Amino acid sequence: MGLWVVAGNAGARRFYARMGGRPGVERREWLRGAPIDEVAYLWERPETLGQACSKMGRSV
């Protein structure tokens, strides 16, 4: 399981790392002619994310 995060969004990157996500491949997307660098955050086992959310009192 995974998702894309804007590379420069340090807060989001810290959050997903705390949730057990590991940074993966990077890519460059274009939005209205401007480059947006992104990083994939990946979970080998989706239950890892569920467990992290449970510890925070949240659900997925």
Protein Blocks (a to p, Z undefined) as FASTA:
>chain_A
ZZdddfklmmlmmmmmmnopacdddddddeehiacdddddddfblklmmmmmmmnopaZZ
